[in-house]
Amino acid sequence: MYSSQPETTFIHLLGKTGRGKSSTGNTLLGRKAFATKSSLSAVTKTIQIVQGTLGSRLIEVVDGPGMFDFDDGTGVLKEHGVVVLTCGDNFVRDTEDENLTFFQWCENETGALADLRTRCENRVLCVDNHAKDGKFKDALEAEIAKLGYEEIK
């Protein structure tokens, strides 16, 4: 039996245009639900909501045009936000000589990412949409589970 577990977990994909939000949504859902293509201009023009499952959890993934307004003034990010960076393949390639973990790299970042990381209480994940091992989905499921939906025995 679970306490306070919502029927659906909502995942809203945020980020700059052309950085892989739709691909991340497809990775989470395990199918091609959102249109993707290699382009520097926006592919996604309207907000789309697609349901699926992540492990045993029902999820609704919200994808939309690129944006950078993370503060809605309600504290929702602090309570429920998980930052998912869709540049995992770039991170591995760009930092291989520095011997940094993803979390060490995040701690060194300043500006908008540092602010967003603070607002989400350091719940940050990095996804490589080209990886085939499923580790990202497992990590996201674990982060969602930490948001207060504890199992009662």
N, C-alpha and C positions, 0 to 999 in steps of 0.2 A: 504494500500500500504506500502511496506517495502523498506527501503533504504539500500543498500550495503549488503543485506542478500544473502549469497551464496545459490546456489541450494542444496548443500550438506554440512553437517557438518562432518568433519573427526575426529574420535576419535581413537587415537593410544594408545593401552594398553601397559604399560611398567611396569616392576617389576622383582623381582627375580623368579627363577624357583620354581614352586609348590605353589605359593601364591594366585592363583585364578584369573589370568588375563582372561583365557578362560571362567570361570564361570561368571565373570563380563560382558564380551561381551554378553554372553547368557542372562543375566539379562537385559542389555540395549536393546537387540533386542526382548526380550519377547519370545524367542524360543531357542531350542538347535541347534545352528549353528556351534559351536566349540566343538571339542571332549574334554571331561573332564573325569578324574578319580582320585581317591585318590592315590597319588603317590609322593614320594620324588624326583623322577627323572623326567626329562622333558617329557611331553606328546606331546606338540606342537613342531614339528621339523622344520616347514617352516612357512613363513609369509602367513596369510590368510586374505582376505578382504571380508566382508559380508555387504550387504546393508540392511537397514530396516528403521523404523520410530521411532522417539522418540517424542511423542506428535504429533504435526503437521509438525515436521521437518524431512527431509530425512537425514539419517546418514549413514556413512560408518565406520564400526568398523574394525580396523586393529589389529590382534592378531599375535603374533610371539613368538619365543623362548625367555627365560628369558634374560634380559640384564640390565645393570646399567649405560649406557652412555646416559645421559640426555641432554648434551650440543651439539647442532649442529652448534653453532657459528652464527646463523642468527637472534637471538632474537625472534624466533617463539614462544618459550615457554612463554616469557614475554607477548607477545601480545595475544596469543590464548590458552595457556596451562591451563588445569585443572587437578590437581593431584587427582587421585582416589585411595584410599587405600582399598585393598580388605580383610582387616582383621577385619571388623566390629564385627563379632561374638567374636573374641579373645579380642578386645578392651573392650567390655562390660564385659566379664568375668574377664579379668585381672585387671580392674580398678574399680570394683564395691565398694571396700573398701576405695578408695581414694576420692570419690565424685568429680571427674573431668569430665568436658565436653570434648568432642572430641577436640574442638578447644583449650581449656586450655592445654590438653595433647600435642597437636601439638606445641604450643608456648614453652613448656618445652623441646622439643626435640632439639638435636644438630646434627651436622654432616651432612650426605647426605640428610636427610629429611629436615632439616632446610634450606640447600642450595637450594634444589629443590622447597621448599615452597616459598622462596624468588624469585626465577626465574619465578615462576608462579603467582607472586603478591598475594600470600596467597589464591589462589583459590584451596582449598583442601576439598575433600569430603571423607567420610568413608562409605563403603558399607558392608552390611551383606547379602551375597548371599543366606542366608537361610530365611531371612525375607520375609514375604508374603504381606506386606502392600503397597509396591510401593513408599515409601517415597524417596528412593534413586533416582529413575528415575525422580521424580518431582524436587528434589534438583539439579540434573545434568542439567535438562532442564532449570531451573532458572539460573544456572551458565553460561550455553551456551548463554542464552538470554542477559546476562550482557556484553558479549564480544563486544558489539558495534552495534548490529543489531537492531537499535531502530525503533519503529513503527512511521510512519508519519501520522498525523491526518489531 
